[in-house]
Amino acid sequence: MSMETQPSHARPGVRNLITDILGLKVGQAHDVAARSGVTVILPDARAVCAYDVRGGAPGTRETDVLAPENLVEAVDAVVLAGGSVYGLAAADGVAAWLGARGRGYGLSQISGVPVSPVVPAAILFDLANGGDKAWGETPPYRALGLTAVATASERVELGTAGAGYGAMAGSLKGGIGSASMRASDGMLVGALVAVNCWGSVTAPGGRTFWAAPYEIEGEFGGLGSGGLVAAPEDWGLSKSPGEARNTTIACIATDVTLTPAQAKRVAIMAQDGLARAIRPIHSPFDGDVVFALSTSQRPMPEAADYTVARLGALAADALARAVARAVFEARPWPGADVPCWHRPPGAA
């Protein structure tokens, strides 16, 4: 493959969702009363995975195992959840479901010894959104994880759903977003994100998404990028400094075969998609985490380093688009009067 810059004929996949990646499904569940939920990314077979953390207040599970120097090179699922620390229990439900079906890492071949599903997870803070969090000793997240994984499919509901059900994107309703891209040579990249950021996804004074330059076929309103103007400390519809519990969590996926180290580089590059779509981002108040999955459906081309660079660039663009799609599709909770992109603060 020539490493010269070529005109791009890349387009979104058939669904414009992360599930355009062959061998990948997504399951979601939420609790209306609690205003919180769970999203599970479920590969058909164990998948290479890496992660990157840029926010100052992350909450994660089983991320150390993903380091390239460690034993386990693949995972059985990835979980994104609301609920702050309580939400990490969603991965317990997912692990139980997988283990009951013999899916996991088999360290021992002794009869009667169960496999160990590897289920990394990341959480966001949605505990102060007015939902009923009086759950005592039985938070809903393990049950939500079980429901989400059991209903995983190629369909992905966007907006007020799953891990983004209780989310707020700055001062606007946040949610779940997804997007995909098929490169000119056929390789696929997809992104899925739960947007609960401290910063704003739109430029000050209007509804223009910061991700506008990357929009394809009016997928989040088609307003163009003419409104992308801001003074250095004019953050528009960001949250106030007192609203210091946030976080945007995401998963990138590709069908190209990656090593753990290559997947790590794609995750690092994909974080730039958050910087293109949210201002400011990676603050002390955010716990931003990006996972990267490889389903290994397509061999790595000979120009491996160049391919990784292409995948990372495509992933960043797809993630920026997914952020905007999450907020564009989000609607208020039932019976709630919360600003959303279609009815911003101050609108009649």
C-alpha positions as CSV (number, residue, x, y, z in Angstrom):
1,M,0.0,0.0,0.0
2,S,1.3,3.4,-0.9
3,M,1.9,5.6,2.2
4,E,1.2,8.8,0.1
5,T,-2.0,10.6,1.1
6,Q,-4.8,9.5,-1.2
7,P,-8.3,10.9,-1.7
8,S,-10.6,9.2,0.8
9,H,-13.7,7.2,-0.3
10,A,-14.5,6.2,3.3
11,R,-18.2,6.1,4.2
12,P,-20.2,5.0,7.3
13,G,-21.1,1.3,7.5
14,V,-24.5,0.0,6.7
15,R,-26.0,0.9,10.2
16,N,-23.6,3.7,11.1
17,L,-23.2,1.9,14.4
18,I,-20.4,0.0,16.2
19,T,-22.2,-3.2,15.3
20,D,-21.2,-2.7,11.7
21,I,-18.1,-4.6,12.9
22,L,-18.7,-8.2,12.1
23,G,-18.9,-10.4,15.2
24,L,-19.9,-7.6,17.6
25,K,-23.2,-7.0,19.4
26,V,-24.5,-4.4,21.9
27,G,-26.9,-4.9,24.8
28,Q,-28.5,-2.1,26.9
29,A,-30.7,-1.8,29.9
30,H,-31.9,1.0,32.1
31,D,-33.8,1.7,35.3
32,V,-36.3,4.5,34.7
33,A,-36.8,5.3,38.4
34,A,-33.1,5.4,39.2
35,R,-32.3,7.3,35.9
36,S,-29.3,5.1,35.2
37,G,-28.3,2.2,33.0
38,V,-25.8,-0.2,31.5
39,T,-24.4,-0.8,28.0
40,V,-22.5,-4.1,27.1
41,I,-20.3,-4.5,24.1
42,L,-20.3,-8.3,23.4
43,P,-18.0,-9.9,20.8
44,D,-19.0,-13.3,19.4
45,A,-15.5,-14.6,20.3
46,R,-12.8,-13.3,22.7
47,A,-11.3,-10.1,21.4
48,V,-8.1,-8.2,21.8
49,C,-8.6,-5.2,24.0
50,A,-6.7,-2.1,25.2
51,Y,-7.7,1.1,27.0
52,D,-6.6,4.6,27.6
53,V,-7.5,7.0,30.5
54,R,-7.3,10.8,30.1
55,G,-9.8,12.1,32.7
56,G,-8.8,13.0,36.2
57,A,-11.5,10.9,38.0
58,P,-11.8,7.5,36.4
59,G,-13.6,4.5,37.7
60,T,-12.7,1.2,36.1
61,R,-12.6,-2.6,36.6
62,E,-10.1,-5.1,35.2
63,T,-8.1,-2.6,33.2
64,D,-4.6,-3.6,34.5
65,V,-5.1,-7.0,32.9
66,L,-5.2,-5.3,29.5
67,A,-1.6,-4.1,29.7
68,P,0.4,-5.6,26.8
69,E,3.0,-7.2,29.1
70,N,0.3,-9.1,31.1
71,L,-1.0,-12.6,30.6
72,V,-4.5,-12.2,29.2
73,E,-4.6,-10.7,25.7
74,A,-8.3,-10.9,25.0
75,V,-11.6,-10.1,26.7
76,D,-15.1,-11.5,26.7
77,A,-17.1,-8.3,26.9
78,V,-16.7,-4.6,27.8
79,V,-19.2,-2.8,30.1
80,L,-20.0,0.9,30.2
81,A,-22.3,1.9,33.1
82,G,-23.8,4.7,35.0
83,G,-24.0,4.6,38.8
84,S,-20.5,5.7,39.7
85,V,-18.8,3.0,41.8
86,Y,-22.1,1.0,42.2
87,G,-22.2,0.7,38.4
88,L,-19.1,-1.5,38.4
89,A,-21.3,-4.3,39.7
90,A,-22.9,-4.5,36.2
91,A,-19.7,-6.4,35.1
92,D,-20.5,-9.0,37.8
93,G,-23.8,-9.8,36.1
94,V,-22.1,-9.9,32.7
95,A,-19.4,-12.2,34.0
96,A,-21.9,-14.6,35.5
97,W,-23.9,-14.8,32.3
98,L,-20.8,-15.5,30.3
99,G,-19.4,-18.0,32.8
100,A,-22.7,-19.9,32.8
101,R,-22.2,-20.4,29.1
102,G,-18.6,-21.5,29.3
103,R,-17.3,-18.3,27.9
104,G,-14.1,-17.0,29.4
105,Y,-10.4,-17.5,30.0
106,G,-9.7,-21.1,30.8
107,L,-6.6,-21.1,33.0
108,S,-7.2,-24.6,34.3
109,Q,-8.4,-27.7,32.5
110,I,-9.5,-29.5,35.6
111,S,-13.1,-30.8,35.5
112,G,-15.5,-28.6,37.6
113,V,-13.3,-25.5,37.5
114,P,-15.2,-22.7,35.8
115,V,-13.7,-20.4,33.2
116,S,-12.9,-16.8,34.2
117,P,-14.7,-14.3,32.0
118,V,-12.6,-11.1,31.5
119,V,-15.0,-8.2,31.5
120,P,-13.3,-4.7,31.8
121,A,-15.7,-1.9,32.7
122,A,-15.8,1.9,33.1
123,I,-18.4,4.0,34.9
124,L,-19.8,7.5,34.8
125,F,-21.3,9.6,37.6
126,D,-25.1,10.1,37.3
127,L,-26.1,9.9,41.0
128,A,-27.2,13.5,41.3
129,N,-29.7,13.6,38.4
130,G,-32.8,13.4,40.5
131,G,-33.5,9.7,40.1
132,D,-34.3,7.4,43.0
133,K,-31.0,6.1,44.3
134,A,-32.4,4.7,47.6
135,W,-31.5,1.2,46.7
136,G,-30.0,0.2,50.0
137,E,-27.9,-2.9,49.7
138,T,-29.3,-3.9,46.3
139,P,-28.2,-1.4,43.6
140,P,-29.7,-2.4,40.3
141,Y,-26.6,-2.7,38.2
142,R,-25.8,-6.4,38.5
143,A,-29.4,-7.1,37.3
144,L,-29.1,-4.5,34.6
145,G,-25.8,-6.1,33.4
146,L,-27.6,-9.4,33.1
147,T,-30.4,-8.0,31.2
148,A,-28.2,-6.0,28.8
149,V,-25.9,-8.9,27.9
150,A,-28.8,-11.3,27.5
151,T,-30.5,-9.0,25.0
152,A,-27.4,-8.0,23.0
153,S,-28.0,-7.6,19.2
154,E,-26.9,-5.6,16.2
155,R,-29.4,-2.9,17.1
156,V,-28.2,0.0,19.2
157,E,-30.7,2.5,20.6
158,L,-29.1,6.0,20.7
159,G,-29.7,8.9,23.0
160,T,-31.4,8.3,26.4
161,A,-30.5,4.7,26.7
162,G,-28.1,2.3,28.4
163,A,-25.1,3.7,30.2
164,G,-26.1,7.1,28.8
165,Y,-29.7,7.0,30.2
166,G,-28.8,9.2,33.2
167,A,-26.1,11.3,31.5
168,M,-25.8,15.0,31.0
169,A,-23.5,16.5,28.4
170,G,-22.6,19.8,29.9
171,S,-26.0,21.5,30.4
172,L,-27.8,19.4,27.8
173,K,-29.2,15.9,28.1
174,G,-26.4,13.4,27.3
175,G,-26.7,9.8,26.2
176,I,-25.4,6.9,24.1
177,G,-24.0,7.6,20.6
178,S,-22.5,5.4,18.0
179,A,-20.9,5.8,14.5
180,S,-18.9,3.8,12.1
181,M,-16.6,4.2,9.1
182,R,-15.6,1.8,6.3
183,A,-12.3,2.8,4.8
184,S,-11.6,2.9,1.1
185,D,-9.9,-0.5,1.3
186,G,-12.8,-2.0,3.3
187,M,-11.5,-2.1,6.8
188,L,-14.1,-1.0,9.4
189,V,-13.9,1.1,12.5
190,G,-16.8,1.8,14.9
191,A,-17.4,3.9,18.0
192,L,-19.8,3.8,20.9
193,V,-19.9,6.4,23.7
194,A,-21.8,7.3,26.8
195,V,-21.6,11.1,27.0
196,N,-21.7,12.6,30.5
197,C,-19.1,15.4,30.1
198,W,-18.4,18.5,32.2
199,G,-17.6,20.5,29.0
200,S,-20.0,21.5,26.2
201,V,-20.6,19.6,23.0
202,T,-21.8,22.8,21.2
203,A,-20.1,26.1,20.5
204,P,-21.3,29.1,22.6
205,G,-24.3,31.0,21.4
206,G,-25.9,28.3,19.3
207,R,-26.5,24.6,18.7
208,T,-23.5,23.9,16.4
209,F,-21.7,20.8,17.5
210,W,-18.0,21.0,17.9
211,A,-17.9,17.8,15.9
212,A,-19.6,19.5,12.9
213,P,-16.6,19.3,10.6
214,Y,-16.8,15.5,10.8
215,E,-20.5,15.2,10.2
216,I,-21.7,12.9,7.4
217,E,-25.0,13.3,5.7
218,G,-26.7,15.4,8.4
219,E,-26.4,12.6,11.0
220,F,-26.6,15.2,13.8
221,G,-28.6,18.1,12.5
222,G,-26.6,19.3,9.5
223,L,-26.0,22.8,10.8
224,G,-22.5,23.0,9.3
225,S,-19.4,24.4,11.0
226,G,-20.0,28.1,10.5
227,G,-20.9,28.6,14.2
228,L,-17.6,27.2,15.6
229,V,-16.4,30.4,17.3
230,A,-15.5,30.8,21.0
231,A,-13.5,33.0,23.3
232,P,-10.7,31.3,25.2
233,E,-12.7,30.8,28.4
234,D,-16.2,30.9,26.9
235,W,-17.3,27.3,27.3
236,G,-21.0,27.8,26.5
237,L,-23.2,25.1,27.8
238,S,-20.7,23.4,30.0
239,K,-21.6,22.5,33.6
240,S,-20.8,24.8,36.5
241,P,-17.6,24.3,38.5
242,G,-19.7,22.9,41.3
243,E,-21.0,20.0,39.2
244,A,-17.8,18.0,39.5
245,R,-18.9,14.5,38.8
246,N,-19.0,13.6,35.2
247,T,-17.1,11.3,32.7
248,T,-17.4,10.2,29.1
249,I,-16.7,6.5,28.5
250,A,-16.3,4.9,25.1
251,C,-15.4,1.8,23.1
252,I,-13.7,1.7,19.7
253,A,-13.8,-1.4,17.6
254,T,-12.3,-2.6,14.4
255,D,-12.3,-5.8,12.3
256,V,-8.6,-5.6,11.6
257,T,-6.4,-8.0,13.6
258,L,-4.4,-6.0,16.2
259,T,-1.9,-6.9,18.9
260,P,-2.6,-5.5,22.4
261,A,0.1,-2.8,21.8
262,Q,-1.5,-1.8,18.5
263,A,-4.9,-1.7,20.1
264,K,-3.5,0.6,22.8
265,R,-2.2,3.0,20.2
266,V,-5.6,3.1,18.5
267,A,-7.3,3.8,21.9
268,I,-4.8,6.7,22.5
269,M,-5.4,8.2,19.1
270,A,-9.2,7.8,19.5
271,Q,-9.2,10.0,22.6
272,D,-8.6,12.9,20.2
273,G,-12.2,12.4,19.1
274,L,-13.4,13.5,22.5
275,A,-11.2,16.6,22.2
276,R,-12.8,17.4,18.8
277,A,-16.3,17.0,20.2
278,I,-16.2,18.4,23.8
279,R,-14.8,21.6,25.2
280,P,-13.1,21.4,27.6
281,I,-12.4,17.7,28.0
282,H,-10.1,15.5,30.2
283,S,-10.6,17.8,33.2
284,P,-10.1,16.9,36.9
285,F,-13.8,16.4,37.0
286,D,-14.0,13.9,34.2
287,G,-13.0,10.2,34.2
288,D,-12.7,9.8,30.5
289,V,-11.9,6.2,29.4
290,V,-11.7,4.8,25.9
291,F,-11.5,1.0,25.2
292,A,-10.3,-0.4,21.8
293,L,-11.4,-3.8,20.6
294,S,-10.2,-6.0,17.7
295,T,-12.5,-8.8,16.4
296,S,-9.7,-10.0,14.1
297,Q,-11.9,-10.6,11.1
298,R,-9.5,-9.0,8.7
299,P,-5.7,-9.6,8.5
300,M,-3.3,-6.8,9.3
301,P,-1.8,-5.4,6.0
302,E,1.9,-5.5,5.5
303,A,2.2,-1.7,6.3
304,A,1.2,-2.4,9.9
305,D,2.3,0.9,11.5
306,Y,0.6,2.9,8.7
307,T,-2.6,0.9,9.2
308,V,-2.6,1.5,12.9
309,A,-2.2,5.2,12.2
310,R,-5.1,5.1,9.8
311,L,-7.3,3.2,12.2
312,G,-6.5,5.6,15.0
313,A,-7.4,8.6,12.8
314,L,-10.6,7.0,11.7
315,A,-11.5,6.0,15.3
316,A,-11.0,9.6,16.5
317,D,-13.3,11.0,13.8
318,A,-15.9,8.2,14.4
319,L,-15.8,8.9,18.2
320,A,-16.3,12.7,17.6
321,R,-19.4,11.9,15.5
322,A,-20.7,9.4,18.0
323,V,-20.5,12.1,20.8
324,A,-22.6,14.5,18.7
325,R,-25.1,11.7,17.7
326,A,-25.6,10.9,21.4
327,V,-26.6,14.4,22.3
328,F,-28.6,14.9,19.1
329,E,-30.7,11.8,19.8
330,A,-31.1,12.4,23.6
331,R,-34.5,13.3,25.0
332,P,-35.6,14.2,28.6
333,W,-36.5,11.4,31.0
334,P,-40.2,10.7,31.4
335,G,-41.9,13.5,33.2
336,A,-38.7,15.6,33.5
337,D,-38.0,19.1,32.2
338,V,-34.3,18.8,31.3
339,P,-32.7,20.8,28.5
340,C,-31.7,18.8,25.4
341,W,-30.3,19.7,22.0
342,H,-33.7,19.9,20.4
343,R,-34.8,22.2,23.2
344,P,-31.8,24.0,24.7
345,P,-31.9,26.2,27.9
346,G,-34.1,29.2,27.4
347,A,-36.1,27.8,24.5
348,A,-39.8,28.3,24.6
